[in-house]
Amino acid sequence: MGYTPEMKELIKRVEATRPARMEKARRGENFPALSLEERAVVLEKFHPDYQKEGRRPIRTGPDKGLVLPEEIASMLESRSMLRPENVDLSNPDFETDVLIVGGGGAGTSAALLAADAGVRVIMTTKLRHGDANTMMAEGGIQAAVQESDSPYYHYMDTIGGGHFTNQSDLVAALAHDAPLSIAWLESLGMMFNKFPDGRLISRHFGGSSRKRMNSAGDMTGAEIMRVLRDEARNRGDQITILEFCPAVELILDEDGKCAGAILYNMETREFFIAKAKATIIATGGNGRLHIKGFACTNHYGATMDGVVMCYRAGVGSTCLFSTQYHPTGVAYPEQNVGLLITEKVRGLGAHVLNIDGEQFCFPLEPRDVESAELIKEALEVGKAVITPTGRYGLWLDSPMIDLLHGEGTVRRELPAKFIQFERHGIDISKEPMLVYPTLHYQNGGIAINADCETTIPGLYSAGECTGGLHGENRLMGNSLQDVITFGRRSGAAAARYVNGGVELKKLTLDHVVKYEKELVEAGVENPMVAPILLPDYSTDEVASRRLLEIQGKLEAE
């Protein structure tokens, strides 16, 4: 298929400006970065997080009054898929020391560290083990492992990138543990990109003051998930893995301690009771809510389940109003829309350009600033490329990479992206990519401390479903470091809690009854049922037909 003839004509404008841009790039010159004041202006005017439309105060729960995106507020103001009075908790189907909900990087890291401490672990996951945003993360993992770097600089870059809204104890934990995470992953067999002498290859990224991005091609998350999954699968005597079995409600005991969760088998449509002395929520993000109608880069099950369950149990959130829009999601071809174009492409020297082949922004601004600048160029300046389906796009000049670093660099450094475009007739070493900001990451989430503890005894959380670490903007590579650092910390903390002696009393779902009563008192009419588990992409016609069928069955009964 490739680019249309009209698009190929526009690419000639990119090629016309490339020699002059290449000359500047070789001299180390670049489009100037924005000042802090200029960043604030462009964010306020163009970033979706800063727009008042599509937001409202939540009417129930621990964060009552907090202004959130409509999609998130509706998820939290939801009723359970269970009727608590019909659930018999006296005869659990599963019993374990630690129950881990989520089978991505955070959940699997937690399982391994908990197993190291000698406790029994059940890890239950919505889809297959490893079907998670970790698997889809591309560009790299941050860690201060070079001589010119230190955890101090990692800490400062992260705080600055988050606009000084981060939770400092979480950032300190991340920066401190990051080199240890790299050593641990290597001990499990992870294959990082390295120099011939064995030293890690580290690169710059948006918002960095040092080269700190360590990678495995442009499939870093997949490589991390490979070694974690293999290690967990090799410990079948310690770690039981349940697939296609998400949690839908937390269980507490009558003293208010977390005592496990209600699981739902997506194949048999049965509910199961999992009793546990400690529970770790590692369910990932909310990309499949498609906040403000944006396409998303997330895996199919990213529907904010853990936040919903914890909120209903009384655990508040941090920075949940903040969503990261990655500046370079695929805008064309249509089959690739929603795929991430890793920041590594810009780190390797590719310029972001408008329809006339002009640079309009510093390519390594923090992600929220870069996204806002792309949106500004498209909507206010009016210099976007319009795709055949009416999407906005801006050029990412990937052929520059081979010109700067030698022929074959694109294929070597970006093998996944090369293949994903090649199957649609586009050679990204010869033709630029068309990109636009895409919903990418849930910046906020469940409130935790540096040991991953929530406000409920025995309930821990780790990974993208938590909030505070990134503040109101995440830097590249801190997501993969987040899942490893806090996955490991949560597993170790939960095991310490269990080994310290835990006595669970009568199990209860009273918190669900209490929350649904609050919905009624707040006047929430016809609340949705959540967790929703999977997104619904039915057309209006199909949805209407389904509704009529349900109404017909109800009338027949």
Backbone torsions as a table, in degrees:
resi	resn	phi	psi	omega
1	MET	NA	-65.0	178.4
2	GLY	67.3	-166.2	178.7
3	TYR	-76.4	150.4	176.3
4	THR	-71.1	161.5	177.6
5	PRO	-55.9	-37.3	179.2
6	GLU	-64.0	-41.8	179.0
7	MET	-67.0	-38.2	178.4
8	LYS	-61.6	-35.0	176.1
9	GLU	-65.4	-39.7	178.8
10	LEU	-67.3	-33.8	178.8
11	ILE	-61.9	-28.5	178.1
12	LYS	-61.1	-30.3	176.7
13	ARG	-67.9	-38.5	176.6
14	VAL	-63.1	-45.2	-179.4
15	GLU	-65.2	-30.5	-179.2
16	ALA	-69.5	-34.6	-179.0
17	THR	-89.5	-9.2	-172.9
18	ARG	-64.1	-43.1	-178.6
19	PRO	-56.8	-43.9	-179.5
20	ALA	-67.6	-39.4	179.4
21	ARG	-67.4	-38.5	178.3
22	MET	-62.8	-40.8	-179.7
23	GLU	-61.0	-43.5	178.0
24	LYS	-65.3	-42.7	-178.6
25	ALA	-61.2	-39.6	179.8
26	ARG	-67.7	-25.6	176.7
27	ARG	-85.7	-0.8	-178.9
28	GLY	80.6	14.0	179.1
29	GLU	-91.9	144.8	179.8
30	ASN	-145.0	167.6	174.7
31	PHE	-59.5	135.3	-174.3
32	PRO	-65.4	141.2	175.6
33	ALA	-73.7	156.5	178.3
34	LEU	-76.7	151.3	171.1
35	SER	-75.0	168.4	178.3
36	LEU	-59.8	-38.2	179.9
37	GLU	-66.7	-41.8	179.3
38	GLU	-66.9	-37.0	176.1
39	ARG	-59.8	-45.7	-178.2
40	ALA	-59.0	-40.1	-178.7
41	VAL	-65.6	-48.4	-176.3
42	VAL	-68.9	-34.9	176.5
43	LEU	-64.2	-47.6	-176.8
44	GLU	-60.4	-35.0	-174.3
45	LYS	-89.9	-30.0	-169.1
46	PHE	-123.8	-21.4	-176.9
47	HIS	-76.5	133.6	-177.2
48	PRO	-55.9	-31.4	179.9
49	ASP	-62.4	-25.2	-173.6
50	TYR	-95.6	-2.0	-179.6
51	GLN	-86.5	136.0	-178.1
52	LYS	-76.3	-26.9	-178.6
53	GLU	-65.2	142.6	177.5
54	GLY	79.7	17.9	179.0
55	ARG	-130.1	151.0	177.9
56	ARG	-158.1	160.2	177.2
57	PRO	-72.1	141.5	174.0
58	ILE	-79.8	141.9	-170.4
59	ARG	-99.2	-4.8	-175.2
60	THR	-140.3	165.2	170.9
61	GLY	84.5	-176.4	-174.2
62	PRO	-64.3	-22.5	179.5
63	ASP	-105.4	25.1	-178.5
64	LYS	-49.3	130.2	-179.5
65	GLY	96.5	-15.9	179.3
66	LEU	-69.6	132.7	-179.7
67	VAL	-83.5	122.8	-175.7
68	LEU	-132.0	160.4	171.2
69	PRO	-55.3	143.6	-177.6
70	GLU	-51.6	-42.6	-177.0
71	GLU	-62.7	-38.8	-179.6
72	ILE	-75.1	-42.5	179.0
73	ALA	-57.9	-43.1	-179.8
74	SER	-65.5	-36.2	177.6
75	MET	-63.9	-40.9	-178.9
76	LEU	-75.1	-32.5	176.9
77	GLU	-85.8	51.2	-173.7
78	SER	-116.0	164.0	174.7
79	ARG	-105.7	160.2	-177.7
80	SER	-73.6	153.4	172.6
81	MET	-79.8	-3.5	177.8
82	LEU	-102.1	153.9	165.1
83	ARG	-106.2	102.1	-172.4
84	PRO	-51.3	-35.8	-178.0
85	GLU	-66.7	-16.4	-179.1
86	ASN	-98.4	2.7	-176.1
87	VAL	-103.2	122.3	177.2
88	ASP	-95.0	108.6	-177.0
89	LEU	-91.6	3.0	-172.6
90	SER	-79.0	-13.8	-176.0
91	ASN	-132.7	79.8	-175.9
92	PRO	-61.2	146.6	176.1
93	ASP	-82.2	-30.3	178.4
94	PHE	-133.5	144.3	172.4
95	GLU	-134.4	137.0	-179.2
96	THR	-155.1	171.8	174.9
97	ASP	-77.9	-51.2	-178.1
98	VAL	-125.6	124.9	173.6
99	LEU	-103.3	125.4	178.4
100	ILE	-113.4	123.2	-178.7
101	VAL	-102.2	106.1	-177.6
102	GLY	124.3	130.2	-175.8
103	GLY	-117.0	31.2	175.5
104	GLY	-91.2	-153.0	-177.3
105	GLY	-64.7	-42.3	-179.1
106	ALA	-68.6	-48.1	-177.9
107	GLY	-62.7	-41.6	-178.2
108	THR	-71.8	-38.2	175.1
109	SER	-61.1	-42.4	178.8
110	ALA	-61.5	-42.6	-179.8
111	ALA	-60.8	-42.3	-178.4
112	LEU	-66.3	-42.8	-179.4
113	LEU	-70.9	-36.4	176.8
114	ALA	-65.5	-42.1	178.4
115	ALA	-63.7	-37.0	176.8
116	ASP	-57.9	-30.4	-178.4
117	ALA	-86.7	3.5	172.9
118	GLY	86.3	14.7	179.7
119	VAL	-100.5	158.8	177.6
120	ARG	-80.0	138.8	-174.9
121	VAL	-129.1	134.7	164.9
122	ILE	-117.0	125.5	174.7
123	MET	-112.7	120.4	-178.4
124	THR	-115.2	136.6	-173.6
125	THR	-136.0	148.4	-174.1
126	LYS	-66.0	-42.9	-179.4
127	LEU	-113.5	-137.4	176.6
128	ARG	-84.4	158.3	175.9
129	HIS	-59.8	119.9	-179.2
130	GLY	101.1	-10.7	174.9
131	ASP	-74.8	92.7	-171.2
132	ALA	-159.9	167.0	177.9
133	ASN	-63.0	-25.9	176.0
134	THR	-54.9	-44.5	-178.2
135	MET	-60.5	-29.4	-172.9
136	MET	-95.0	-6.8	179.5
137	ALA	-71.9	137.5	-167.9
138	GLU	-112.5	-57.7	-159.8
139	GLY	-69.7	-35.5	-178.8
140	GLY	160.9	-177.9	-178.3
141	ILE	-130.0	129.5	-178.4
142	GLN	-76.9	140.2	170.6
143	ALA	-169.2	135.3	-179.3
144	ALA	-81.5	88.5	-176.6
145	VAL	-116.9	-1.9	-179.5
146	GLN	-95.3	157.4	-175.9
147	GLU	-60.3	-33.0	-176.5
148	SER	-84.6	-0.3	-173.8
149	ASP	-115.2	170.4	174.4
150	SER	-163.3	162.5	175.1
151	PRO	-55.4	-26.8	177.7
152	TYR	-59.4	-48.8	-179.5
153	TYR	-68.4	-36.5	176.7
154	HIS	-60.4	-45.6	178.6
155	TYR	-59.6	-49.1	-175.9
156	MET	-65.9	-41.0	178.1
157	ASP	-62.3	-41.2	-178.2
158	THR	-66.9	-43.2	178.5
159	ILE	-63.4	-44.5	179.3
160	GLY	-65.1	-42.4	179.3
161	GLY	-62.3	-30.4	178.7
162	GLY	-88.3	11.9	179.3
163	HIS	59.4	33.0	175.4
164	PHE	61.7	26.4	177.0
165	THR	-106.5	4.7	-177.7
166	ASN	-71.1	160.0	172.7
167	GLN	-87.0	111.9	-166.1
168	SER	-62.5	-34.7	-178.7
169	ASP	-66.6	-33.2	177.9
170	LEU	-71.0	-40.7	179.1
171	VAL	-64.7	-41.1	178.7
172	ALA	-62.6	-41.3	178.3
173	ALA	-62.8	-43.6	-179.9
174	LEU	-61.5	-50.8	-177.0
175	ALA	-62.7	-39.5	-179.6
176	HIS	-67.3	-44.4	-173.0
177	ASP	-82.2	-16.4	-171.2
178	ALA	-55.2	-50.2	178.3
179	PRO	-61.7	-33.2	177.8
180	LEU	-66.4	-36.3	178.0
181	SER	-63.5	-41.8	179.7
182	ILE	-62.7	-45.3	179.3
183	ALA	-61.7	-39.9	180.0
184	TRP	-65.8	-45.0	179.3
185	LEU	-62.7	-40.9	177.1
186	GLU	-62.7	-37.4	179.6
187	SER	-65.4	-24.5	177.8
188	LEU	-85.8	-8.4	176.3
189	GLY	110.5	12.0	-178.9
190	MET	-68.8	140.4	-177.6
191	MET	-106.7	97.0	177.0
192	PHE	-82.0	157.3	170.1
193	ASN	-67.4	130.1	-176.7
194	LYS	-137.9	158.6	170.4
195	PHE	-74.6	162.8	179.7
196	PRO	-54.7	-27.9	-179.1
197	ASP	-83.7	2.5	176.5
198	GLY	95.5	-4.3	178.7
199	ARG	-77.2	146.1	179.0
200	LEU	-66.6	139.5	172.4
201	ILE	-85.8	117.6	179.5
202	SER	-116.0	142.5	-177.1
203	ARG	-128.7	164.9	174.3
204	HIS	-75.0	164.1	176.8
205	PHE	-154.2	174.3	-178.2
206	GLY	-61.6	124.2	178.8
207	GLY	87.4	10.2	-176.0
208	SER	-95.6	145.2	172.8
209	SER	-104.5	-10.3	178.8
210	ARG	-139.4	159.7	171.9
211	LYS	-75.3	112.3	-171.6
212	ARG	-137.7	0.7	-176.1
213	MET	-90.9	114.5	-180.0
214	ASN	-107.0	136.7	-169.8
215	SER	-143.1	170.3	170.8
216	ALA	-128.1	85.1	-172.9
217	GLY	59.5	-138.6	172.1
218	ASP	-113.0	32.4	177.7
219	MET	-130.9	39.4	-173.6
220	THR	-61.8	-44.3	179.8
221	GLY	-63.4	-39.8	178.6
222	ALA	-64.2	-37.7	178.2
223	GLU	-68.6	-40.6	176.0
224	ILE	-61.5	-46.7	-178.1
225	MET	-64.8	-32.6	178.4
226	ARG	-59.8	-50.5	-175.5
227	VAL	-72.1	-36.7	178.9
228	LEU	-65.5	-45.7	-178.3
229	ARG	-63.3	-44.8	179.4
230	ASP	-60.0	-43.7	-178.8
231	GLU	-64.4	-43.4	179.3
232	ALA	-65.0	-40.8	-179.5
233	ARG	-67.4	-26.3	178.3
234	ASN	-81.1	-1.2	179.3
235	ARG	-117.0	45.8	-177.6
236	GLY	-60.2	-23.9	178.7
237	ASP	-74.9	-18.4	-179.2
238	GLN	-110.3	-31.5	-172.5
239	ILE	-121.3	116.5	174.7
240	THR	-95.2	130.5	-176.9
241	ILE	-114.8	124.4	177.3
242	LEU	-110.3	118.7	179.7
243	GLU	-101.2	157.5	-178.3
244	PHE	53.6	40.6	-174.6
245	CYS	-142.8	69.5	-178.2
246	PRO	-70.6	158.0	170.8
247	ALA	-84.1	143.6	179.8
248	VAL	-120.9	-13.0	178.1
249	GLU	-160.8	139.8	173.5
250	LEU	-78.9	152.4	173.4
251	ILE	-111.1	134.6	173.6
252	LEU	-113.4	162.4	169.5
253	ASP	-97.8	175.0	-173.4
254	GLU	-68.2	-11.7	174.0
255	ASP	-91.5	-3.3	178.9
256	GLY	93.8	6.1	176.6
257	LYS	-81.5	150.4	175.4
258	CYS	-73.7	135.2	-174.1
259	ALA	-129.4	21.7	178.3
260	GLY	121.8	-151.5	-176.0
261	ALA	-158.4	159.3	170.2
262	ILE	-88.8	126.9	-179.7
263	LEU	-105.7	154.0	-179.9
264	TYR	-127.5	117.5	178.4
265	ASN	-79.1	113.2	-173.7
266	MET	-73.2	-15.1	178.7
267	GLU	-89.1	-44.6	-178.8
268	THR	-95.9	-10.9	-178.0
269	ARG	59.6	36.2	176.3
270	GLU	-105.7	151.8	173.8
271	PHE	-98.4	143.8	177.8
272	PHE	-131.3	149.3	178.3
273	ILE	-102.7	122.2	177.8
274	ALA	-113.2	110.6	179.9
275	LYS	-93.3	132.0	-177.6
276	ALA	-146.5	147.3	178.1
277	LYS	-74.5	-27.1	175.8
278	ALA	-143.6	147.4	-178.5
279	THR	-130.7	135.2	177.6
280	ILE	-117.4	123.7	177.8
281	ILE	-95.8	119.1	-179.2
282	ALA	-140.7	56.7	-169.1
283	THR	-92.4	-0.5	176.1
284	GLY	82.7	-159.7	-166.6
285	GLY	-99.1	-159.5	-171.3
286	ASN	-126.5	20.5	-173.3
287	GLY	-56.2	-33.1	-176.7
288	ARG	-76.3	5.1	168.8
289	LEU	-81.2	-14.8	177.7
290	HIS	50.3	56.2	-178.8
291	ILE	-55.2	130.5	-178.6
292	LYS	59.6	22.2	174.2
293	GLY	78.5	8.4	-179.6
294	PHE	-72.8	146.1	167.6
295	ALA	-63.1	161.1	-178.9
296	CYS	-136.5	158.8	-179.0
297	THR	-95.4	-2.6	-167.9
298	ASN	-79.0	160.9	175.8
299	HIS	-70.6	167.0	-167.2
300	TYR	-64.5	-25.1	-175.5
301	GLY	-96.6	12.8	-175.1
302	ALA	-82.0	80.6	-173.8
303	THR	-124.4	22.7	169.6
304	MET	68.2	27.5	-174.9
305	ASP	-57.7	-47.1	-174.9
306	GLY	-62.4	-39.9	178.7
307	VAL	-62.2	-42.6	-179.7
308	VAL	-61.6	-49.2	-177.9
309	MET	-63.6	-43.3	-180.0
310	CYS	-67.8	-39.0	-179.5
311	TYR	-63.1	-42.9	179.5
312	ARG	-63.0	-28.6	179.2
313	ALA	-85.2	-6.1	176.0
314	GLY	107.6	9.0	179.5
315	VAL	-91.3	123.0	-180.0
316	GLY	-77.7	179.4	-176.1
317	SER	-120.6	169.9	174.6
318	THR	-132.8	127.4	176.0
319	CYS	56.5	28.4	-176.1
320	LEU	-67.6	-17.8	178.3
321	PHE	-73.1	-11.8	-171.6
322	SER	-99.8	128.5	179.2
323	THR	-125.0	138.5	177.0
324	GLN	-94.1	128.1	173.3
325	TYR	-105.6	114.6	-179.5
326	HIS	-70.2	132.4	-175.1
327	PRO	-64.4	-26.5	-174.3
328	THR	-123.5	78.7	166.8
329	GLY	-97.4	154.8	-176.9
330	VAL	-66.8	132.2	175.4
331	ALA	-107.1	-17.2	179.1
332	TYR	-161.7	140.4	4.9
333	PRO	-75.2	162.2	-174.0
334	GLU	-57.6	-33.7	-178.8
335	GLN	-65.5	-21.8	-178.2
336	ASN	-99.4	-1.2	-177.4
337	VAL	-58.7	131.3	-176.6
338	GLY	102.0	-18.0	176.5
339	LEU	-72.8	144.0	179.9
340	LEU	-83.6	136.3	167.1
341	ILE	-103.8	106.0	-172.3
342	THR	-53.3	146.9	176.7
343	GLU	-61.5	-17.9	177.5
344	LYS	-58.2	-29.4	179.0
345	VAL	-60.5	-45.1	177.5
346	ARG	-72.8	-32.1	176.1
347	GLY	-63.5	-28.2	177.7
348	LEU	-84.6	-2.6	172.3
349	GLY	115.6	-0.4	-178.7
350	ALA	-70.8	137.3	179.2
351	HIS	-91.3	147.9	168.8
352	VAL	-92.4	129.8	-171.4
353	LEU	-133.4	154.6	176.4
354	ASN	-89.4	-172.5	-175.2
355	ILE	-60.9	-24.5	179.8
356	ASP	-92.9	6.8	-179.9
357	GLY	77.2	20.9	-177.4
358	GLU	-98.9	139.0	169.8
359	GLN	-72.7	141.3	178.6
360	PHE	-135.2	-0.2	178.9
361	CYS	-154.1	154.5	171.0
362	PHE	-66.0	126.5	-170.3
363	PRO	-71.1	-13.6	-177.1
364	LEU	-120.5	39.3	168.2
365	GLU	-67.7	159.9	169.9
366	PRO	-53.8	153.6	-168.8
367	ARG	-58.6	-39.6	-177.9
368	ASP	-67.9	-38.4	178.9
369	VAL	-67.3	-46.0	179.6
370	GLU	-59.3	-43.3	179.2
371	SER	-61.8	-44.8	-179.8
372	ALA	-61.9	-37.9	179.2
373	GLU	-67.3	-37.5	176.8
374	LEU	-66.4	-42.0	178.7
375	ILE	-63.7	-40.6	177.9
376	LYS	-61.2	-45.5	-178.2
377	GLU	-62.3	-34.9	-178.6
378	ALA	-78.7	-47.7	-170.5
379	LEU	-88.8	-41.8	-177.1
380	GLU	-91.2	-48.8	-178.6
381	VAL	-74.5	-30.9	176.7
382	GLY	77.4	30.0	-177.3
383	LYS	-115.5	41.7	175.1
384	ALA	-95.0	156.9	168.5
385	VAL	-83.9	135.2	177.5
386	ILE	-101.2	122.8	-177.9
387	THR	-77.1	166.9	179.4
388	PRO	-57.5	-23.6	178.2
389	THR	-96.0	6.0	176.1
390	GLY	90.8	10.3	177.9
391	ARG	-81.6	152.0	171.8
392	TYR	-82.0	146.3	175.3
393	GLY	-150.4	152.3	174.3
394	LEU	-130.5	150.3	-174.0
395	TRP	-78.7	140.9	169.6
396	LEU	-117.8	109.9	-166.3
397	ASP	-81.2	71.6	-177.5
398	SER	-62.5	-29.9	177.3
399	PRO	-57.9	-21.5	177.0
400	MET	-58.5	-29.2	-174.4
401	ILE	-63.1	-47.3	177.9
402	ASP	-64.6	-36.8	-179.9
403	LEU	-67.0	-33.0	-178.8
404	LEU	-83.2	-37.1	-170.0
405	HIS	-116.9	-1.4	179.4
406	GLY	109.1	144.8	-178.7
407	GLU	-59.3	135.9	-179.5
408	GLY	99.2	-8.2	-178.3
409	THR	-64.5	-41.2	-179.6
410	VAL	-60.1	-47.7	179.6
411	ARG	-62.5	-38.3	-176.7
412	ARG	-76.0	-44.9	-174.5
413	GLU	-85.9	-24.2	-175.5
414	LEU	-130.3	54.6	-174.0
415	PRO	-62.2	-39.7	-178.5
416	ALA	-66.1	-44.9	-179.5
417	LYS	-65.9	-38.6	179.4
418	PHE	-59.4	-45.5	-178.9
419	ILE	-67.1	-42.4	-176.9
420	GLN	-63.0	-32.1	177.3
421	PHE	-87.3	-35.1	-178.0
422	GLU	-60.4	-35.9	-178.9
423	ARG	-66.8	-13.3	175.9
424	HIS	-110.0	17.9	173.1
425	GLY	81.7	20.8	180.0
426	ILE	-120.5	123.8	176.7
427	ASP	-98.3	104.1	-173.3
428	ILE	-74.2	-5.3	171.5
429	SER	-84.5	-11.8	-179.5
430	LYS	-118.3	-27.4	-179.1
431	GLU	-125.4	143.3	179.6
432	PRO	-70.7	162.2	175.9
433	MET	-95.5	153.0	176.4
434	LEU	-105.2	123.7	-171.2
435	VAL	-133.1	163.8	174.8
436	TYR	-161.1	151.5	179.8
437	PRO	-53.3	137.8	-173.4
438	THR	-136.8	138.9	-180.0
439	LEU	-59.8	128.4	-168.2
440	HIS	-130.1	-38.3	-166.9
441	TYR	-151.5	142.4	175.0
442	GLN	-88.6	98.2	-176.2
443	ASN	-63.2	-39.7	-177.8
444	GLY	-103.2	179.6	179.4
445	GLY	165.5	-150.2	-175.5
446	ILE	-59.7	132.7	180.0
447	ALA	-76.3	127.2	178.9
448	ILE	-137.6	170.1	169.1
449	ASN	-106.9	-172.7	-173.6
450	ALA	-68.0	-15.6	174.1
451	ASP	-96.7	11.7	176.7
452	CYS	69.3	17.6	178.4
453	GLU	-79.9	140.8	169.7
454	THR	-96.7	-171.5	179.0
455	THR	-79.5	-5.1	178.2
456	ILE	-102.9	124.0	178.7
457	PRO	-57.5	135.0	178.1
458	GLY	84.0	0.2	179.4
459	LEU	-113.8	121.8	-178.4
460	TYR	-123.0	163.4	177.7
461	SER	-150.8	150.7	-178.4
462	ALA	-153.2	152.2	174.8
463	GLY	91.5	-156.4	-171.8
464	GLU	-64.2	-23.3	-179.6
465	CYS	-74.1	-6.5	179.6
466	THR	-98.1	167.0	178.8
467	GLY	-129.4	164.8	174.8
468	GLY	110.1	-38.9	-176.5
469	LEU	-62.9	-48.4	-172.4
470	HIS	-92.4	-6.9	-174.9
471	GLY	63.2	-134.4	-177.0
472	GLU	-98.1	10.2	175.3
473	ASN	-164.6	131.2	179.7
474	ARG	-98.5	138.5	173.1
475	LEU	-84.3	150.3	177.2
476	MET	-54.0	142.3	174.4
477	GLY	83.9	-16.5	177.1
478	ASN	-78.5	-15.8	177.9
479	SER	-71.0	-47.5	178.1
480	LEU	-66.4	-35.7	176.2
481	GLN	-68.7	-35.0	176.6
482	ASP	-57.1	-50.8	-175.0
483	VAL	-66.8	-32.6	179.6
484	ILE	-76.9	-52.4	-178.5
485	THR	-56.9	-53.2	-173.1
486	PHE	-86.0	-21.5	168.2
487	GLY	-62.4	-48.7	178.4
488	ARG	-61.8	-44.8	-178.6
489	ARG	-64.2	-40.8	-179.1
490	SER	-66.4	-41.2	179.0
491	GLY	-63.2	-42.7	179.2
492	ALA	-67.1	-41.0	-178.7
493	ALA	-67.9	-41.9	179.2
494	ALA	-63.7	-39.0	178.9
495	ALA	-66.0	-40.7	176.8
496	ARG	-60.5	-42.6	179.4
497	TYR	-60.8	-46.1	179.9
498	VAL	-65.9	-45.9	-178.4
499	ASN	-68.3	-16.9	176.5
500	GLY	-79.5	-7.3	178.5
501	GLY	99.5	113.8	179.9
502	VAL	-130.0	127.0	176.2
503	GLU	-116.7	111.4	179.8
504	LEU	-86.8	137.4	177.7
505	LYS	-98.5	-158.9	-175.2
506	LYS	-58.4	131.7	-179.4
507	LEU	-78.6	147.0	-175.3
508	THR	-150.7	153.4	170.9
509	LEU	-116.2	26.2	-177.5
510	ASP	-58.9	-29.7	-179.6
511	HIS	-65.0	-30.1	177.7
512	VAL	-69.7	-44.6	177.9
513	VAL	-59.8	-45.0	-179.1
514	LYS	-62.1	-42.0	-177.5
515	TYR	-68.2	-40.4	-178.9
516	GLU	-69.7	-29.2	173.3
517	LYS	-66.3	-37.9	178.3
518	GLU	-64.8	-36.1	176.7
519	LEU	-59.6	-44.3	-179.8
520	VAL	-64.6	-45.6	-179.2
521	GLU	-64.2	-29.8	180.0
522	ALA	-83.7	-4.3	179.0
523	GLY	76.8	25.1	177.5
524	VAL	-77.4	111.8	-176.3
525	GLU	-95.6	138.3	177.9
526	ASN	48.3	55.5	179.5
527	PRO	-63.8	148.7	176.9
528	MET	-71.3	164.2	175.8
529	VAL	-96.1	128.6	-179.1
530	ALA	-145.7	154.1	4.9
531	PRO	-62.7	148.1	-179.5
532	ILE	-86.0	-13.5	175.5
533	LEU	69.2	-54.8	178.8
534	LEU	-135.2	148.8	178.5
535	PRO	-70.6	154.1	178.5
536	ASP	-109.8	110.5	-179.2
537	TYR	-103.4	23.8	178.4
538	SER	-63.4	144.1	173.2
539	THR	-71.2	164.6	178.3
540	ASP	-57.7	-38.0	-178.6
541	GLU	-64.4	-45.6	179.9
542	VAL	-66.3	-41.9	179.5
543	ALA	-62.5	-41.3	179.1
544	SER	-64.2	-42.2	179.7
545	ARG	-63.5	-41.3	179.0
546	ARG	-63.3	-41.5	179.5
547	LEU	-62.3	-42.1	178.6
548	LEU	-63.3	-38.1	178.1
549	GLU	-64.1	-42.9	179.1
550	ILE	-64.5	-43.9	178.7
551	GLN	-61.7	-38.1	178.5
552	GLY	-64.3	-40.2	178.6
553	LYS	-65.7	-41.2	179.5
554	LEU	-63.2	-41.5	179.3
555	GLU	-66.3	-36.0	179.7
556	ALA	-67.4	-34.1	178.9
557	GLU	-73.7	NA	NA
